[in-house]
Amino acid sequence: MRSRYWALLFALCVWLSACGADDKTNDGDLGDSAIGCLNDPRAQIYTANIQQKGYGNLLTFVLKEGDPAPPAKGTNTWTVKLLDGDGNVVTGGTILATPYMPDHGHGTAVAPETMPSGDSYTITPLYLFMPGLWQVTLQAMTPSANDSAVFNFCIPG
């Protein structure tokens, strides 16, 4: 019985520290190398106009720009363009953005909103509140197609 108590206490401590760890380097500074995802093969390298093909191969999602760029801890704003299979801009749709940390098993309590803006869509506030690997799923519903894609970025501290 006593060993179960200690095992449960240990598990609780690990669980409580998982999202609240400081991730400090040996010298006490918060460093990019300490967050553990800079060399993660899932993380994409941000560039303006980075493209992600939709899972249904119906749409291409173009992250035209981010503010800040590359994505950073805190509030971000993305400008996204949708292209059809022929590379033509798709307008008149809606995009739902869902940020999620796969290694921590949680998203964010702040719901991003999407507004059409000319031939693009502005998504804000995209709140990436802690360092680590963030997956942002974009689900597009347009008159011509519905599709989704995921952008994966390592957010430094």
Rosetta constraint file for C-alpha pairs under 8 A:
AtomPair CA 1 CA 5 HARMONIC 6.52 0.50
AtomPair CA 2 CA 6 HARMONIC 6.49 0.50
AtomPair CA 3 CA 7 HARMONIC 6.06 0.50
AtomPair CA 4 CA 8 HARMONIC 5.97 0.50
AtomPair CA 5 CA 9 HARMONIC 6.08 0.50
AtomPair CA 6 CA 10 HARMONIC 5.98 0.50
AtomPair CA 7 CA 11 HARMONIC 6.12 0.50
AtomPair CA 8 CA 12 HARMONIC 6.11 0.50
AtomPair CA 9 CA 13 HARMONIC 6.24 0.50
AtomPair CA 10 CA 14 HARMONIC 6.28 0.50
AtomPair CA 11 CA 15 HARMONIC 6.11 0.50
AtomPair CA 12 CA 16 HARMONIC 6.08 0.50
AtomPair CA 13 CA 17 HARMONIC 6.15 0.50
AtomPair CA 14 CA 18 HARMONIC 6.09 0.50
AtomPair CA 15 CA 19 HARMONIC 7.94 0.50
AtomPair CA 16 CA 20 HARMONIC 7.15 0.50
AtomPair CA 17 CA 21 HARMONIC 5.55 0.50
AtomPair CA 18 CA 104 HARMONIC 7.37 0.50
AtomPair CA 19 CA 104 HARMONIC 6.88 0.50
AtomPair CA 22 CA 30 HARMONIC 7.52 0.50
AtomPair CA 23 CA 30 HARMONIC 6.62 0.50
AtomPair CA 23 CA 31 HARMONIC 7.90 0.50
AtomPair CA 23 CA 34 HARMONIC 5.44 0.50
AtomPair CA 23 CA 35 HARMONIC 5.94 0.50
AtomPair CA 24 CA 28 HARMONIC 5.46 0.50
AtomPair CA 24 CA 29 HARMONIC 5.71 0.50
AtomPair CA 24 CA 30 HARMONIC 4.75 0.50
AtomPair CA 24 CA 31 HARMONIC 6.55 0.50
AtomPair CA 24 CA 34 HARMONIC 6.01 0.50
AtomPair CA 25 CA 29 HARMONIC 5.71 0.50
AtomPair CA 25 CA 30 HARMONIC 6.09 0.50
AtomPair CA 25 CA 31 HARMONIC 6.07 0.50
AtomPair CA 25 CA 33 HARMONIC 7.70 0.50
AtomPair CA 25 CA 34 HARMONIC 5.76 0.50
AtomPair CA 30 CA 34 HARMONIC 7.06 0.50
AtomPair CA 30 CA 157 HARMONIC 6.46 0.50
AtomPair CA 31 CA 35 HARMONIC 7.26 0.50
AtomPair CA 31 CA 156 HARMONIC 7.69 0.50
AtomPair CA 31 CA 157 HARMONIC 6.71 0.50
AtomPair CA 32 CA 36 HARMONIC 7.90 0.50
AtomPair CA 32 CA 38 HARMONIC 7.12 0.50
AtomPair CA 32 CA 156 HARMONIC 5.29 0.50
AtomPair CA 32 CA 157 HARMONIC 6.35 0.50
AtomPair CA 33 CA 37 HARMONIC 7.86 0.50
AtomPair CA 33 CA 38 HARMONIC 6.65 0.50
AtomPair CA 35 CA 131 HARMONIC 6.40 0.50
AtomPair CA 35 CA 132 HARMONIC 5.82 0.50
AtomPair CA 35 CA 156 HARMONIC 6.73 0.50
AtomPair CA 35 CA 157 HARMONIC 7.19 0.50
AtomPair CA 36 CA 40 HARMONIC 7.57 0.50
AtomPair CA 36 CA 132 HARMONIC 7.07 0.50
AtomPair CA 37 CA 43 HARMONIC 7.29 0.50
AtomPair CA 37 CA 132 HARMONIC 6.07 0.50
AtomPair CA 37 CA 133 HARMONIC 6.00 0.50
AtomPair CA 37 CA 154 HARMONIC 5.74 0.50
AtomPair CA 38 CA 43 HARMONIC 7.39 0.50
AtomPair CA 38 CA 154 HARMONIC 6.06 0.50
AtomPair CA 39 CA 43 HARMONIC 7.64 0.50
AtomPair CA 42 CA 152 HARMONIC 6.45 0.50
AtomPair CA 43 CA 133 HARMONIC 6.91 0.50
AtomPair CA 43 CA 152 HARMONIC 4.99 0.50
AtomPair CA 43 CA 153 HARMONIC 4.86 0.50
AtomPair CA 43 CA 154 HARMONIC 5.68 0.50
AtomPair CA 44 CA 151 HARMONIC 7.29 0.50
AtomPair CA 44 CA 152 HARMONIC 5.59 0.50
AtomPair CA 44 CA 153 HARMONIC 5.49 0.50
AtomPair CA 44 CA 154 HARMONIC 7.60 0.50
AtomPair CA 45 CA 153 HARMONIC 7.12 0.50
AtomPair CA 46 CA 50 HARMONIC 6.85 0.50
AtomPair CA 46 CA 69 HARMONIC 7.60 0.50
AtomPair CA 46 CA 70 HARMONIC 5.58 0.50
AtomPair CA 46 CA 71 HARMONIC 7.66 0.50
AtomPair CA 46 CA 153 HARMONIC 7.48 0.50
AtomPair CA 47 CA 70 HARMONIC 7.34 0.50
AtomPair CA 48 CA 63 HARMONIC 6.68 0.50
AtomPair CA 48 CA 64 HARMONIC 5.36 0.50
AtomPair CA 48 CA 65 HARMONIC 5.11 0.50
AtomPair CA 48 CA 66 HARMONIC 7.55 0.50
AtomPair CA 49 CA 62 HARMONIC 5.58 0.50
AtomPair CA 49 CA 63 HARMONIC 5.13 0.50
AtomPair CA 49 CA 64 HARMONIC 4.12 0.50
AtomPair CA 49 CA 65 HARMONIC 6.46 0.50
AtomPair CA 50 CA 62 HARMONIC 5.71 0.50
AtomPair CA 50 CA 63 HARMONIC 5.35 0.50
AtomPair CA 50 CA 64 HARMONIC 6.81 0.50
AtomPair CA 51 CA 60 HARMONIC 6.66 0.50
AtomPair CA 51 CA 61 HARMONIC 5.63 0.50
AtomPair CA 51 CA 62 HARMONIC 4.44 0.50
AtomPair CA 51 CA 63 HARMONIC 6.33 0.50
AtomPair CA 52 CA 60 HARMONIC 5.80 0.50
AtomPair CA 52 CA 61 HARMONIC 5.18 0.50
AtomPair CA 52 CA 62 HARMONIC 6.48 0.50
AtomPair CA 52 CA 149 HARMONIC 6.39 0.50
AtomPair CA 52 CA 150 HARMONIC 7.36 0.50
AtomPair CA 52 CA 151 HARMONIC 7.25 0.50
AtomPair CA 53 CA 57 HARMONIC 6.17 0.50
AtomPair CA 53 CA 59 HARMONIC 6.40 0.50
AtomPair CA 53 CA 60 HARMONIC 4.46 0.50
AtomPair CA 53 CA 61 HARMONIC 6.19 0.50
AtomPair CA 53 CA 149 HARMONIC 6.53 0.50
AtomPair CA 54 CA 58 HARMONIC 6.28 0.50
AtomPair CA 54 CA 59 HARMONIC 5.30 0.50
AtomPair CA 54 CA 60 HARMONIC 5.56 0.50
AtomPair CA 54 CA 61 HARMONIC 6.83 0.50
AtomPair CA 54 CA 147 HARMONIC 5.65 0.50
AtomPair CA 54 CA 148 HARMONIC 5.06 0.50
AtomPair CA 54 CA 149 HARMONIC 4.67 0.50
AtomPair CA 55 CA 147 HARMONIC 6.52 0.50
AtomPair CA 55 CA 148 HARMONIC 5.87 0.50
AtomPair CA 55 CA 149 HARMONIC 5.97 0.50
AtomPair CA 56 CA 147 HARMONIC 5.79 0.50
AtomPair CA 56 CA 148 HARMONIC 7.36 0.50
AtomPair CA 57 CA 85 HARMONIC 7.48 0.50
AtomPair CA 57 CA 147 HARMONIC 7.64 0.50
AtomPair CA 58 CA 84 HARMONIC 6.26 0.50
AtomPair CA 58 CA 85 HARMONIC 5.86 0.50
AtomPair CA 58 CA 145 HARMONIC 6.52 0.50
AtomPair CA 58 CA 146 HARMONIC 7.44 0.50
AtomPair CA 58 CA 147 HARMONIC 6.35 0.50
AtomPair CA 59 CA 82 HARMONIC 6.47 0.50
AtomPair CA 59 CA 83 HARMONIC 5.53 0.50
AtomPair CA 59 CA 84 HARMONIC 4.80 0.50
AtomPair CA 59 CA 85 HARMONIC 6.11 0.50
AtomPair CA 59 CA 145 HARMONIC 7.38 0.50
AtomPair CA 59 CA 146 HARMONIC 7.82 0.50
AtomPair CA 59 CA 147 HARMONIC 6.21 0.50
AtomPair CA 59 CA 148 HARMONIC 7.91 0.50
AtomPair CA 60 CA 82 HARMONIC 5.76 0.50
AtomPair CA 60 CA 83 HARMONIC 5.01 0.50
AtomPair CA 60 CA 84 HARMONIC 6.40 0.50
AtomPair CA 60 CA 85 HARMONIC 7.43 0.50
AtomPair CA 61 CA 80 HARMONIC 6.79 0.50
AtomPair CA 61 CA 81 HARMONIC 6.08 0.50
AtomPair CA 61 CA 82 HARMONIC 5.00 0.50
AtomPair CA 61 CA 83 HARMONIC 6.63 0.50
AtomPair CA 61 CA 149 HARMONIC 6.99 0.50
AtomPair CA 62 CA 80 HARMONIC 5.49 0.50
AtomPair CA 62 CA 81 HARMONIC 5.01 0.50
AtomPair CA 62 CA 82 HARMONIC 6.19 0.50
AtomPair CA 62 CA 83 HARMONIC 7.67 0.50
AtomPair CA 63 CA 78 HARMONIC 6.90 0.50
AtomPair CA 63 CA 79 HARMONIC 6.06 0.50
AtomPair CA 63 CA 80 HARMONIC 4.63 0.50
AtomPair CA 63 CA 81 HARMONIC 6.59 0.50
AtomPair CA 64 CA 78 HARMONIC 7.63 0.50
AtomPair CA 64 CA 79 HARMONIC 5.51 0.50
AtomPair CA 64 CA 80 HARMONIC 5.51 0.50
AtomPair CA 64 CA 81 HARMONIC 6.63 0.50
AtomPair CA 65 CA 69 HARMONIC 7.15 0.50
AtomPair CA 65 CA 78 HARMONIC 5.93 0.50
AtomPair CA 65 CA 79 HARMONIC 5.37 0.50
AtomPair CA 65 CA 80 HARMONIC 7.35 0.50
AtomPair CA 66 CA 70 HARMONIC 6.56 0.50
AtomPair CA 66 CA 71 HARMONIC 6.45 0.50
AtomPair CA 66 CA 76 HARMONIC 6.94 0.50
AtomPair CA 66 CA 77 HARMONIC 5.69 0.50
AtomPair CA 66 CA 78 HARMONIC 4.48 0.50
AtomPair CA 66 CA 79 HARMONIC 6.35 0.50
AtomPair CA 67 CA 71 HARMONIC 6.99 0.50
AtomPair CA 67 CA 76 HARMONIC 5.58 0.50
AtomPair CA 67 CA 77 HARMONIC 5.10 0.50
AtomPair CA 67 CA 78 HARMONIC 6.43 0.50
AtomPair CA 68 CA 72 HARMONIC 6.40 0.50
AtomPair CA 68 CA 76 HARMONIC 6.10 0.50
AtomPair CA 68 CA 77 HARMONIC 7.24 0.50
AtomPair CA 71 CA 76 HARMONIC 6.55 0.50
AtomPair CA 71 CA 153 HARMONIC 7.30 0.50
AtomPair CA 71 CA 155 HARMONIC 6.68 0.50
AtomPair CA 72 CA 76 HARMONIC 7.03 0.50
AtomPair CA 72 CA 128 HARMONIC 7.22 0.50
AtomPair CA 72 CA 155 HARMONIC 5.41 0.50
AtomPair CA 72 CA 156 HARMONIC 6.62 0.50
AtomPair CA 73 CA 127 HARMONIC 7.73 0.50
AtomPair CA 73 CA 128 HARMONIC 5.36 0.50
AtomPair CA 73 CA 129 HARMONIC 5.50 0.50
AtomPair CA 73 CA 130 HARMONIC 5.78 0.50
AtomPair CA 73 CA 131 HARMONIC 6.27 0.50
AtomPair CA 73 CA 155 HARMONIC 5.98 0.50
AtomPair CA 73 CA 156 HARMONIC 6.75 0.50
AtomPair CA 73 CA 157 HARMONIC 6.58 0.50
AtomPair CA 74 CA 127 HARMONIC 5.49 0.50
AtomPair CA 74 CA 128 HARMONIC 5.18 0.50
AtomPair CA 74 CA 129 HARMONIC 4.94 0.50
AtomPair CA 74 CA 130 HARMONIC 7.38 0.50
AtomPair CA 75 CA 124 HARMONIC 7.79 0.50
AtomPair CA 75 CA 125 HARMONIC 5.68 0.50
AtomPair CA 75 CA 126 HARMONIC 5.60 0.50
AtomPair CA 75 CA 127 HARMONIC 4.47 0.50
AtomPair CA 75 CA 128 HARMONIC 6.37 0.50
AtomPair CA 75 CA 129 HARMONIC 7.53 0.50
AtomPair CA 76 CA 124 HARMONIC 6.52 0.50
AtomPair CA 76 CA 125 HARMONIC 5.89 0.50
AtomPair CA 76 CA 126 HARMONIC 4.84 0.50
AtomPair CA 76 CA 127 HARMONIC 6.08 0.50
AtomPair CA 76 CA 128 HARMONIC 7.36 0.50
AtomPair CA 77 CA 122 HARMONIC 7.00 0.50
AtomPair CA 77 CA 123 HARMONIC 5.62 0.50
AtomPair CA 77 CA 124 HARMONIC 4.72 0.50
AtomPair CA 77 CA 125 HARMONIC 5.94 0.50
AtomPair CA 77 CA 126 HARMONIC 5.94 0.50
AtomPair CA 78 CA 122 HARMONIC 5.77 0.50
AtomPair CA 78 CA 123 HARMONIC 5.11 0.50
AtomPair CA 78 CA 124 HARMONIC 6.72 0.50
AtomPair CA 78 CA 126 HARMONIC 7.63 0.50
AtomPair CA 79 CA 120 HARMONIC 6.47 0.50
AtomPair CA 79 CA 121 HARMONIC 5.62 0.50
AtomPair CA 79 CA 122 HARMONIC 4.61 0.50
AtomPair CA 79 CA 123 HARMONIC 6.34 0.50
AtomPair CA 80 CA 120 HARMONIC 5.50 0.50
AtomPair CA 80 CA 121 HARMONIC 5.15 0.50
AtomPair CA 80 CA 122 HARMONIC 6.41 0.50
AtomPair CA 80 CA 123 HARMONIC 7.64 0.50
AtomPair CA 81 CA 89 HARMONIC 7.14 0.50
AtomPair CA 81 CA 90 HARMONIC 7.68 0.50
AtomPair CA 81 CA 119 HARMONIC 6.70 0.50
AtomPair CA 81 CA 120 HARMONIC 4.53 0.50
AtomPair CA 81 CA 121 HARMONIC 6.29 0.50
AtomPair CA 82 CA 89 HARMONIC 5.77 0.50
AtomPair CA 82 CA 90 HARMONIC 5.30 0.50
AtomPair CA 82 CA 91 HARMONIC 7.38 0.50
AtomPair CA 82 CA 120 HARMONIC 7.19 0.50
AtomPair CA 83 CA 87 HARMONIC 5.13 0.50
AtomPair CA 83 CA 88 HARMONIC 5.18 0.50
AtomPair CA 83 CA 89 HARMONIC 4.55 0.50
AtomPair CA 83 CA 90 HARMONIC 5.43 0.50
AtomPair CA 84 CA 88 HARMONIC 5.39 0.50
AtomPair CA 84 CA 89 HARMONIC 6.50 0.50
AtomPair CA 84 CA 90 HARMONIC 6.31 0.50
AtomPair CA 89 CA 119 HARMONIC 6.82 0.50
AtomPair CA 90 CA 119 HARMONIC 7.42 0.50
AtomPair CA 90 CA 142 HARMONIC 7.48 0.50
AtomPair CA 91 CA 119 HARMONIC 6.06 0.50
AtomPair CA 91 CA 120 HARMONIC 7.33 0.50
AtomPair CA 91 CA 142 HARMONIC 7.27 0.50
AtomPair CA 92 CA 116 HARMONIC 7.83 0.50
AtomPair CA 92 CA 142 HARMONIC 6.28 0.50
AtomPair CA 92 CA 143 HARMONIC 6.93 0.50
AtomPair CA 93 CA 140 HARMONIC 6.85 0.50
AtomPair CA 93 CA 141 HARMONIC 5.43 0.50
AtomPair CA 93 CA 142 HARMONIC 4.00 0.50
AtomPair CA 93 CA 143 HARMONIC 6.50 0.50
AtomPair CA 94 CA 114 HARMONIC 7.24 0.50
AtomPair CA 94 CA 115 HARMONIC 7.99 0.50
AtomPair CA 94 CA 116 HARMONIC 7.75 0.50
AtomPair CA 94 CA 140 HARMONIC 5.72 0.50
AtomPair CA 94 CA 141 HARMONIC 5.34 0.50
AtomPair CA 94 CA 142 HARMONIC 6.45 0.50
AtomPair CA 95 CA 114 HARMONIC 6.23 0.50
AtomPair CA 95 CA 121 HARMONIC 7.70 0.50
AtomPair CA 95 CA 138 HARMONIC 6.32 0.50
AtomPair CA 95 CA 139 HARMONIC 5.40 0.50
AtomPair CA 95 CA 140 HARMONIC 4.42 0.50
AtomPair CA 95 CA 141 HARMONIC 6.39 0.50
AtomPair CA 96 CA 112 HARMONIC 7.99 0.50
AtomPair CA 96 CA 113 HARMONIC 7.61 0.50
AtomPair CA 96 CA 114 HARMONIC 6.95 0.50
AtomPair CA 96 CA 137 HARMONIC 7.92 0.50
AtomPair CA 96 CA 138 HARMONIC 5.66 0.50
AtomPair CA 96 CA 139 HARMONIC 5.06 0.50
AtomPair CA 96 CA 140 HARMONIC 6.54 0.50
AtomPair CA 97 CA 112 HARMONIC 6.39 0.50
AtomPair CA 97 CA 113 HARMONIC 7.67 0.50
AtomPair CA 97 CA 114 HARMONIC 7.77 0.50
AtomPair CA 97 CA 123 HARMONIC 7.46 0.50
AtomPair CA 97 CA 136 HARMONIC 6.51 0.50
AtomPair CA 97 CA 137 HARMONIC 5.65 0.50
AtomPair CA 97 CA 138 HARMONIC 4.68 0.50
AtomPair CA 97 CA 139 HARMONIC 6.55 0.50
AtomPair CA 98 CA 107 HARMONIC 7.61 0.50
AtomPair CA 98 CA 111 HARMONIC 7.83 0.50
AtomPair CA 98 CA 112 HARMONIC 7.61 0.50
AtomPair CA 98 CA 136 HARMONIC 5.45 0.50
AtomPair CA 98 CA 137 HARMONIC 5.09 0.50
AtomPair CA 98 CA 138 HARMONIC 6.60 0.50
AtomPair CA 99 CA 107 HARMONIC 5.60 0.50
AtomPair CA 99 CA 108 HARMONIC 6.63 0.50
AtomPair CA 99 CA 126 HARMONIC 7.43 0.50
AtomPair CA 99 CA 127 HARMONIC 7.85 0.50
AtomPair CA 99 CA 128 HARMONIC 7.41 0.50
AtomPair CA 99 CA 134 HARMONIC 6.58 0.50
AtomPair CA 99 CA 135 HARMONIC 5.72 0.50
AtomPair CA 99 CA 136 HARMONIC 4.28 0.50
AtomPair CA 99 CA 137 HARMONIC 6.42 0.50
AtomPair CA 100 CA 105 HARMONIC 7.36 0.50
AtomPair CA 100 CA 106 HARMONIC 5.75 0.50
AtomPair CA 100 CA 107 HARMONIC 4.07 0.50
AtomPair CA 100 CA 108 HARMONIC 7.00 0.50
AtomPair CA 100 CA 134 HARMONIC 5.64 0.50
AtomPair CA 100 CA 135 HARMONIC 5.17 0.50
AtomPair CA 100 CA 136 HARMONIC 6.23 0.50
AtomPair CA 100 CA 137 HARMONIC 7.99 0.50
AtomPair CA 101 CA 105 HARMONIC 5.77 0.50
AtomPair CA 101 CA 106 HARMONIC 5.49 0.50
AtomPair CA 101 CA 107 HARMONIC 5.90 0.50
AtomPair CA 101 CA 132 HARMONIC 7.47 0.50
AtomPair CA 101 CA 133 HARMONIC 6.04 0.50
AtomPair CA 101 CA 134 HARMONIC 4.75 0.50
AtomPair CA 101 CA 135 HARMONIC 6.12 0.50
AtomPair CA 102 CA 106 HARMONIC 7.02 0.50
AtomPair CA 102 CA 133 HARMONIC 7.32 0.50
AtomPair CA 102 CA 134 HARMONIC 7.09 0.50
AtomPair CA 102 CA 135 HARMONIC 7.10 0.50
AtomPair CA 103 CA 133 HARMONIC 7.35 0.50
AtomPair CA 108 CA 127 HARMONIC 6.91 0.50
AtomPair CA 108 CA 128 HARMONIC 7.30 0.50
AtomPair CA 108 CA 129 HARMONIC 7.56 0.50
AtomPair CA 110 CA 125 HARMONIC 7.47 0.50
AtomPair CA 110 CA 126 HARMONIC 7.70 0.50
AtomPair CA 110 CA 127 HARMONIC 6.40 0.50
AtomPair CA 111 CA 125 HARMONIC 7.34 0.50
AtomPair CA 111 CA 126 HARMONIC 7.58 0.50
AtomPair CA 112 CA 123 HARMONIC 6.31 0.50
AtomPair CA 112 CA 124 HARMONIC 5.14 0.50
AtomPair CA 112 CA 125 HARMONIC 4.92 0.50
AtomPair CA 112 CA 126 HARMONIC 5.31 0.50
AtomPair CA 112 CA 127 HARMONIC 7.55 0.50
AtomPair CA 113 CA 123 HARMONIC 5.61 0.50
AtomPair CA 113 CA 124 HARMONIC 5.49 0.50
AtomPair CA 113 CA 125 HARMONIC 6.76 0.50
AtomPair CA 114 CA 121 HARMONIC 6.31 0.50
AtomPair CA 114 CA 122 HARMONIC 5.47 0.50
AtomPair CA 114 CA 123 HARMONIC 4.46 0.50
AtomPair CA 114 CA 124 HARMONIC 6.62 0.50
AtomPair CA 115 CA 121 HARMONIC 5.50 0.50
AtomPair CA 115 CA 122 HARMONIC 5.21 0.50
AtomPair CA 115 CA 123 HARMONIC 6.61 0.50
AtomPair CA 116 CA 120 HARMONIC 6.04 0.50
AtomPair CA 116 CA 121 HARMONIC 4.37 0.50
AtomPair CA 116 CA 122 HARMONIC 6.29 0.50
AtomPair CA 117 CA 121 HARMONIC 5.27 0.50
AtomPair CA 117 CA 122 HARMONIC 6.46 0.50
AtomPair CA 128 CA 134 HARMONIC 7.44 0.50
AtomPair CA 128 CA 155 HARMONIC 7.81 0.50
AtomPair CA 130 CA 155 HARMONIC 7.44 0.50
AtomPair CA 130 CA 157 HARMONIC 7.06 0.50
AtomPair CA 131 CA 154 HARMONIC 7.44 0.50
AtomPair CA 131 CA 155 HARMONIC 4.89 0.50
AtomPair CA 131 CA 156 HARMONIC 5.07 0.50
AtomPair CA 131 CA 157 HARMONIC 4.90 0.50
AtomPair CA 132 CA 154 HARMONIC 5.50 0.50
AtomPair CA 132 CA 155 HARMONIC 5.17 0.50
AtomPair CA 132 CA 156 HARMONIC 6.59 0.50
AtomPair CA 132 CA 157 HARMONIC 7.97 0.50
AtomPair CA 133 CA 152 HARMONIC 6.84 0.50
AtomPair CA 133 CA 153 HARMONIC 5.73 0.50
AtomPair CA 133 CA 154 HARMONIC 4.41 0.50
AtomPair CA 133 CA 155 HARMONIC 6.15 0.50
AtomPair CA 134 CA 152 HARMONIC 5.71 0.50
AtomPair CA 134 CA 153 HARMONIC 5.47 0.50
AtomPair CA 134 CA 154 HARMONIC 6.28 0.50
AtomPair CA 134 CA 155 HARMONIC 7.03 0.50
AtomPair CA 135 CA 150 HARMONIC 6.27 0.50
AtomPair CA 135 CA 151 HARMONIC 5.65 0.50
AtomPair CA 135 CA 152 HARMONIC 4.48 0.50
AtomPair CA 135 CA 153 HARMONIC 6.61 0.50
AtomPair CA 136 CA 150 HARMONIC 5.50 0.50
AtomPair CA 136 CA 151 HARMONIC 5.22 0.50
AtomPair CA 136 CA 152 HARMONIC 6.42 0.50
AtomPair CA 137 CA 148 HARMONIC 6.92 0.50
AtomPair CA 137 CA 149 HARMONIC 5.76 0.50
AtomPair CA 137 CA 150 HARMONIC 4.33 0.50
AtomPair CA 137 CA 151 HARMONIC 6.49 0.50
AtomPair CA 138 CA 148 HARMONIC 5.43 0.50
AtomPair CA 138 CA 149 HARMONIC 5.44 0.50
AtomPair CA 138 CA 150 HARMONIC 6.18 0.50
AtomPair CA 139 CA 146 HARMONIC 7.50 0.50
AtomPair CA 139 CA 147 HARMONIC 5.97 0.50
AtomPair CA 139 CA 148 HARMONIC 4.25 0.50
AtomPair CA 139 CA 149 HARMONIC 6.75 0.50
AtomPair CA 140 CA 145 HARMONIC 7.94 0.50
AtomPair CA 140 CA 146 HARMONIC 5.51 0.50
AtomPair CA 140 CA 147 HARMONIC 5.43 0.50
AtomPair CA 140 CA 148 HARMONIC 5.93 0.50
AtomPair CA 141 CA 145 HARMONIC 6.41 0.50
AtomPair CA 141 CA 146 HARMONIC 4.51 0.50
AtomPair CA 141 CA 147 HARMONIC 6.85 0.50
AtomPair CA 142 CA 146 HARMONIC 5.90 0.50
